[in-house]
Amino acid sequence: MKRVGILVGRERTFPEALIGQINERGKGDTVAEYIKVGGIRHDDPPRYDLVIDRISHEVPYYRATLKRMALEGTIIINNPFWWSADDKFFNYSLAAKLGVAVPRTVLLPQKDYISGIVSESLRNLEFPLDWQGIIDYVGLPAFLKPFDGGGWKNVSKINSLEELWAEYEKTETLCMTLQASVEFEQFVRCYCIGQQEVMIMPYDPRKPYLSGEQYVNDPNYLEPKLFERVTKDVRTLCSALGYDINTVEFAIKDGVPYAIDFMNPAPDAELISVGEFYHNWVTNAVTDLVFKRLGEERARLQYRWDAFLNPAPVRTEAVSSLDEQTQRTVVPKVTDQVERKAKAAGVSPTEGSTAGESTEPATARTSQRAKSGSGAKTTTEKKPRTKGTTKSKTI
């Protein structure tokens, strides 16, 4: 018999529905239940084959417990090692490299620090911050929000530099980001289960929570090309982040879906919140995922940190975008002298050359090697490149 544990907080309808479906489909061979834990011994034997985590991001004891379970071979959804290492600012930077549109975002130093952190501890920080330069880059209006968190907690809309200062003063020890506001024409929140199954939900974040007006069931909300792009972007992000349960939010303007929040590994699935249609969909999708994971062949445990971060092959959706690859390609500089030599040799001035290689024509290089002898070594003197420095205006 296989055992599935559900670790939850205040939610009720989703975990109860999930336990019911797993037990019904399992027919006694697979049993789901709420987890009960107390003092965890470091050498406790495995108690569950699979655990679904809905609350460890808010309870450190639960997070440490789940890591211990993973060490014994328990499948944890979502992977607690990924989740512990993740933050939203990293995610925005990652998304841009994957070709997913994101609003301009700046990471801000904390306003206050825990006891023991003194001025000498912060000698690497720029002071004062170039607040005007930050505003000029991000633009207004903007959103001040934690670099790690969810549920729209501690989020403020900023309309002026003075408002930014006032709200920043309230953030205490939270590490915050300032992100450009997308004055959206459409907004969607997308479930992604198993890094593959996607449900796009029309969503209005301006409506009150539990008002019954946030989620709308409209399968034709997005035109086909936009639907395909959003679906692709959701899979790309979730496969890159390694989350098997997640939601991705897009603010859509001028036909461009901007990913504004995609670190939600314990997304809302309560019946009263998302409505019956989406509640049933996500319950069925997660149940399918549970039995899929339980049926997969498990690799032998490897006691290395990277093995816990990536126990299975990363999906192929998470690859660098064409723009990212282009930016990382160094094109050799073609001088007038090289161009003349190339024309004389009847070849392209950059033919056969790659980043860091000489742009001298291949025939000329071959001739030079022949003259110096097959066993001779040639060296190329490289001049160090200098990088200009700029000074930021501070206020």
C-alpha positions as CSV (number, residue, x, y, z in Angstrom):
1,M,0.0,0.0,0.0
2,K,1.2,3.5,-0.9
3,R,0.6,6.4,1.5
4,V,0.0,10.0,0.4
5,G,0.3,12.8,3.0
6,I,-1.4,16.2,2.7
7,L,0.3,19.1,4.6
8,V,-2.1,22.1,4.8
9,G,-2.9,25.3,6.6
10,R,-6.3,27.0,6.8
11,E,-7.8,25.7,3.5
12,R,-10.5,23.0,3.7
13,T,-12.3,22.3,0.5
14,F,-9.3,21.6,-1.7
15,P,-7.4,19.2,0.5
16,E,-10.6,17.3,1.5
17,A,-11.6,16.9,-2.2
18,L,-8.1,15.8,-3.0
19,I,-8.0,13.2,-0.2
20,G,-11.4,11.9,-1.4
21,Q,-10.4,11.5,-5.0
22,I,-7.1,9.9,-4.2
23,N,-8.7,7.4,-1.9
24,E,-11.5,6.6,-4.4
25,R,-9.1,6.0,-7.2
26,G,-6.6,4.2,-5.0
27,K,-9.2,1.6,-3.9
28,G,-7.2,0.7,-0.8
29,D,-3.9,0.3,-2.6
30,T,-3.1,4.1,-2.3
31,V,-4.3,5.9,0.8
32,A,-4.3,9.7,1.3
33,E,-4.5,11.5,4.7
34,Y,-3.6,14.6,6.6
35,I,-0.1,14.5,8.0
36,K,0.5,14.5,11.7
37,V,4.0,15.3,12.9
38,G,5.7,16.0,16.3
39,G,9.3,15.6,17.3
40,I,11.1,14.4,14.2
41,R,14.1,12.2,14.7
42,H,17.0,12.6,12.4
43,D,16.9,8.8,11.6
44,D,13.1,8.4,11.3
45,P,12.1,5.8,8.6
46,P,9.9,6.8,5.7
47,R,6.2,7.3,6.6
48,Y,4.9,8.5,3.2
49,D,5.5,7.7,-0.4
50,L,4.4,11.1,-1.5
51,V,3.5,14.4,0.2
52,I,1.7,17.4,-1.1
53,D,2.9,20.6,0.6
54,R,0.6,23.6,1.0
55,I,2.0,25.4,4.0
56,S,5.7,24.9,4.6
57,H,6.5,28.3,3.1
58,E,5.0,29.9,6.2
59,V,6.2,27.3,8.8
60,P,9.9,26.6,9.0
61,Y,9.4,23.5,11.0
62,Y,7.3,22.0,8.2
63,R,10.0,22.9,5.6
64,A,12.7,21.2,7.6
65,T,10.5,18.2,8.1
66,L,9.8,17.9,4.3
67,K,13.5,18.1,3.5
68,R,14.1,15.2,6.0
69,M,11.4,13.2,4.2
70,A,12.9,13.9,0.8
71,L,16.2,12.5,2.2
72,E,14.4,9.2,2.9
73,G,13.0,9.0,-0.7
74,T,9.6,10.6,-0.2
75,I,8.3,12.5,-3.3
76,I,7.5,16.1,-2.2
77,I,5.2,18.3,-4.3
78,N,6.5,20.9,-4.5
79,N,10.2,20.2,-4.1
80,P,11.2,21.9,-0.8
81,F,14.8,22.4,-2.0
82,W,13.8,24.4,-5.0
83,W,11.2,26.4,-3.0
84,S,13.7,27.3,-0.3
85,A,16.3,28.6,-2.8
86,D,13.8,30.6,-4.9
87,D,12.8,34.2,-4.9
88,K,10.7,36.4,-7.2
89,F,13.5,38.8,-8.3
90,F,15.6,35.8,-9.5
91,N,12.5,34.6,-11.3
92,Y,12.0,37.9,-13.2
93,S,15.7,37.8,-14.3
94,L,15.3,34.1,-15.4
95,A,12.1,34.8,-17.3
96,A,13.8,37.5,-19.4
97,K,16.5,35.0,-20.4
98,L,13.8,32.5,-21.4
99,G,12.1,35.0,-23.7
100,V,9.1,35.6,-21.4
101,A,8.1,39.3,-21.1
102,V,8.4,40.8,-17.7
103,P,8.0,44.4,-16.4
104,R,11.1,46.5,-15.5
105,T,12.0,45.5,-12.0
106,V,14.6,46.8,-9.5
107,L,15.7,45.0,-6.3
108,L,16.0,47.4,-3.3
109,P,18.1,47.0,-0.1
110,Q,16.2,46.5,3.1
111,K,15.0,49.4,5.1
112,D,15.9,47.8,8.5
113,Y,17.9,44.8,9.6
114,I,17.8,42.2,12.3
115,S,19.7,42.8,15.6
116,G,23.5,42.5,15.2
117,I,23.6,44.1,11.7
118,V,25.5,47.4,12.1
119,S,26.7,50.0,9.7
120,E,30.0,48.2,9.2
121,S,28.0,45.1,8.1
122,L,26.6,47.2,5.2
123,R,29.8,48.7,3.8
124,N,29.1,47.3,0.4
125,L,25.8,49.2,0.0
126,E,25.5,52.3,-2.1
127,F,24.3,55.2,0.0
128,P,22.3,57.2,-0.5
129,L,20.4,55.2,-3.2
130,D,19.8,56.8,-6.6
131,W,16.1,57.0,-6.0
132,Q,15.5,59.2,-9.0
133,G,17.5,56.9,-11.3
134,I,15.4,54.0,-10.0
135,I,12.2,55.8,-10.7
136,D,13.4,56.9,-14.2
137,Y,14.2,53.2,-15.1
138,V,11.0,51.6,-13.7
139,G,8.6,54.4,-14.5
140,L,5.4,55.4,-12.7
141,P,3.0,54.1,-11.6
142,A,4.9,51.1,-10.1
143,F,4.4,48.4,-7.5
144,L,6.5,48.1,-4.4
145,K,6.3,44.4,-3.3
146,P,8.4,41.8,-1.4
147,F,11.0,39.9,-3.4
148,D,9.6,36.8,-1.7
149,G,6.0,36.2,-0.7
150,G,2.5,36.0,-2.1
151,G,-1.2,36.7,-1.6
152,W,-0.7,40.4,-2.5
153,K,0.7,40.9,1.1
154,N,2.7,44.1,1.7
155,V,2.1,45.3,-1.9
156,S,1.7,49.1,-2.5
157,K,1.0,51.0,-5.7
158,I,3.4,53.9,-6.1
159,N,2.6,57.1,-8.0
160,S,5.4,59.5,-7.0
161,L,8.9,59.5,-5.5
162,E,7.4,60.8,-2.3
163,E,5.0,57.9,-2.1
164,L,7.9,55.5,-2.7
165,W,9.8,56.9,0.2
166,A,6.8,56.8,2.5
167,E,5.9,53.2,1.7
168,Y,9.5,52.1,1.8
169,E,9.8,53.4,5.3
170,K,7.1,50.9,6.4
171,T,8.8,47.8,5.0
172,E,11.1,47.2,8.0
173,T,13.2,44.1,7.4
174,L,11.4,43.0,4.2
175,C,13.5,42.9,1.0
176,M,11.5,44.7,-1.6
177,T,11.3,45.1,-5.4
178,L,10.0,48.0,-7.4
179,Q,8.2,46.9,-10.5
180,A,6.7,48.8,-13.4
181,S,2.9,48.8,-13.4
182,V,1.3,47.2,-16.5
183,E,-2.0,49.1,-17.1
184,F,-3.5,45.9,-18.4
185,E,-6.3,45.3,-20.8
186,Q,-6.7,41.6,-19.9
187,F,-5.4,39.6,-16.9
188,V,-5.1,35.9,-16.4
189,R,-4.0,33.6,-13.7
190,C,-2.9,30.2,-14.9
191,Y,-2.7,26.9,-13.1
192,C,0.2,24.7,-14.2
193,I,0.2,21.1,-12.9
194,G,3.1,18.7,-13.5
195,Q,4.9,21.4,-15.5
196,Q,2.6,20.6,-18.4
197,E,-1.2,20.8,-17.8
198,V,-2.3,24.4,-18.0
199,M,-5.6,26.1,-17.2
200,I,-5.9,29.7,-18.2
201,M,-8.3,31.6,-15.9
202,P,-9.6,35.1,-16.6
203,Y,-8.9,36.9,-13.4
204,D,-9.4,40.4,-12.0
205,P,-7.0,41.3,-9.2
206,R,-8.9,44.5,-8.5
207,K,-12.0,42.6,-7.2
208,P,-12.1,41.7,-3.5
209,Y,-11.0,38.3,-2.4
210,L,-14.0,35.9,-2.0
211,S,-16.2,38.3,-3.8
212,G,-17.0,35.7,-6.4
213,E,-16.0,38.2,-9.1
214,Q,-12.3,37.6,-9.4
215,Y,-12.5,34.4,-11.6
216,V,-14.6,34.1,-14.7
217,N,-15.0,30.9,-16.7
218,D,-14.6,32.1,-20.3
219,P,-12.7,29.7,-22.7
220,N,-12.6,32.3,-25.4
221,Y,-11.2,35.1,-23.3
222,L,-7.9,35.1,-25.2
223,E,-7.6,35.0,-29.0
224,P,-5.9,31.8,-30.3
225,K,-2.3,33.2,-30.8
226,L,-2.3,34.8,-27.4
227,F,-3.7,31.6,-25.9
228,E,-0.8,29.6,-27.4
229,R,1.8,32.1,-26.2
230,V,0.5,32.2,-22.7
231,T,0.4,28.4,-22.5
232,K,4.0,28.2,-23.8
233,D,5.2,30.8,-21.4
234,V,3.5,29.1,-18.4
235,R,5.2,25.7,-19.3
236,T,8.5,27.4,-19.9
237,L,8.5,29.1,-16.5
238,C,7.3,26.2,-14.4
239,S,9.7,23.7,-16.0
240,A,12.6,26.1,-15.4
241,L,11.6,26.6,-11.8
242,G,10.9,22.9,-11.2
243,Y,7.4,23.4,-9.7
244,D,4.7,20.7,-10.3
245,I,2.0,22.9,-8.8
246,N,2.1,26.6,-9.5
247,T,0.1,29.6,-10.8
248,V,1.5,32.2,-13.2
249,E,-0.1,35.6,-13.6
250,F,0.0,37.7,-16.7
251,A,-1.0,41.3,-17.2
252,I,-1.7,41.7,-20.9
253,K,-1.3,45.0,-22.7
254,D,-1.2,45.7,-26.4
255,G,-1.2,41.9,-27.0
256,V,1.9,41.2,-24.9
257,P,1.5,39.0,-21.8
258,Y,3.8,40.3,-19.1
259,A,4.5,37.7,-16.4
260,I,4.2,39.6,-13.1
261,D,3.9,36.8,-10.6
262,F,4.9,33.1,-11.0
263,M,6.2,32.0,-7.6
264,N,3.0,30.5,-6.2
265,P,3.7,26.9,-5.4
266,A,0.8,26.7,-3.0
267,P,-1.9,28.5,-5.1
268,D,-5.4,29.2,-4.0
269,A,-7.8,26.3,-5.0
270,E,-10.6,26.8,-2.5
271,L,-14.1,26.3,-3.9
272,I,-15.5,29.5,-2.5
273,S,-12.6,31.5,-4.1
274,V,-11.9,30.0,-7.5
275,G,-15.4,28.6,-8.2
276,E,-16.6,25.1,-8.8
277,F,-15.3,24.7,-12.4
278,Y,-11.6,25.6,-11.6
279,H,-11.8,23.9,-8.2
280,N,-12.8,20.6,-9.9
281,W,-10.2,21.0,-12.6
282,V,-7.2,21.5,-10.3
283,T,-8.4,18.7,-8.0
284,N,-8.6,16.3,-10.9
285,A,-5.2,17.5,-12.3
286,V,-3.4,17.1,-9.0
287,T,-4.9,13.7,-8.4
288,D,-3.7,12.6,-11.9
289,L,-0.2,14.0,-11.0
290,V,-0.1,12.0,-7.7
291,F,-0.7,8.7,-9.5
292,K,1.7,9.6,-12.3
293,R,4.5,10.4,-9.8
294,L,3.8,7.2,-7.7
295,G,3.9,5.1,-10.9
296,E,7.2,6.5,-12.1
297,E,10.4,4.5,-11.6
298,R,12.5,6.1,-8.9
299,A,16.2,6.6,-9.4
300,R,18.6,5.5,-6.7
301,L,19.0,8.2,-4.1
302,Q,22.2,10.3,-4.4
303,Y,23.1,12.2,-1.3
304,R,24.2,15.4,-3.0
305,W,22.6,18.8,-2.8
306,D,22.1,19.1,-6.6
307,A,20.4,15.7,-6.7
308,F,17.7,17.0,-4.3
309,L,17.3,20.2,-6.4
310,N,16.9,18.3,-9.6
311,P,15.9,14.6,-9.1
312,A,14.5,14.3,-12.6
313,P,15.6,15.7,-16.0
314,V,14.6,19.3,-16.6
315,R,11.9,19.7,-19.2
316,T,13.1,21.0,-22.6
317,E,10.8,24.0,-22.6
318,A,13.3,25.9,-20.4
319,V,15.9,27.0,-22.9
320,S,17.4,30.4,-23.5
321,S,15.6,32.7,-25.9
322,L,17.0,33.6,-29.3
323,D,17.6,37.2,-28.1
324,E,19.5,35.8,-25.1
325,Q,21.7,33.6,-27.3
326,T,22.4,36.5,-29.7
327,Q,23.5,38.8,-26.8
328,R,25.9,36.1,-25.7
329,T,27.4,35.7,-29.2
330,V,30.6,37.7,-29.6
331,V,31.0,38.9,-33.2
332,P,34.6,39.3,-34.3
333,K,35.6,42.9,-35.2
334,V,36.5,43.2,-38.9
335,T,39.2,45.8,-39.5
336,D,40.0,47.3,-42.9
337,Q,43.2,45.3,-43.1
338,V,41.5,42.0,-42.4
339,E,38.8,42.8,-44.9
340,R,41.4,43.5,-47.6
341,K,43.2,40.2,-46.8
342,A,39.9,38.4,-47.0
343,K,39.0,39.8,-50.4
344,A,42.4,38.9,-51.7
345,A,42.0,35.3,-50.4
346,G,38.4,35.1,-51.8
347,V,36.7,34.4,-48.5
348,S,34.4,36.2,-46.1
349,P,36.2,38.2,-43.5
350,T,34.5,36.2,-40.6
351,E,34.3,32.9,-42.3
352,G,35.3,30.0,-40.0
353,S,35.9,32.3,-37.1
354,T,34.2,32.1,-33.7
355,A,34.3,34.3,-30.6
356,G,37.8,34.8,-29.5
357,E,39.4,33.5,-32.7
358,S,41.4,35.6,-35.1
359,T,39.5,37.1,-38.0
360,E,42.4,36.5,-40.4
361,P,41.2,34.4,-43.4
362,A,41.6,30.7,-42.9
363,T,43.9,30.3,-46.0
364,A,46.3,32.9,-44.5
365,R,46.4,31.2,-41.1
366,T,47.0,27.8,-42.8
367,S,49.9,29.3,-44.8
368,Q,51.4,30.9,-41.7
369,R,51.3,27.5,-39.8
370,A,52.9,25.8,-42.8
371,K,55.8,28.3,-42.7
372,S,56.3,27.9,-39.0
373,G,56.3,24.2,-39.1
374,S,53.6,21.7,-38.0
375,G,54.9,21.3,-34.5
376,A,55.4,25.0,-33.8
377,K,53.1,26.9,-31.4
378,T,51.9,30.3,-32.1
379,T,50.6,32.8,-29.6
380,T,48.3,35.7,-30.0
381,E,48.8,38.7,-27.7
382,K,45.5,39.9,-26.4
383,K,45.1,43.4,-25.1
384,P,42.9,43.8,-22.0
385,R,39.6,45.4,-22.6
386,T,38.7,48.4,-20.5
387,K,35.3,49.2,-19.4
388,G,34.2,52.7,-18.8
389,T,32.7,53.8,-15.5
390,T,29.8,56.0,-14.9
391,K,28.7,57.9,-11.8
392,S,25.0,57.8,-10.7
393,K,23.4,60.9,-9.5
394,T,22.1,60.6,-6.0
395,I,19.7,62.5,-3.9
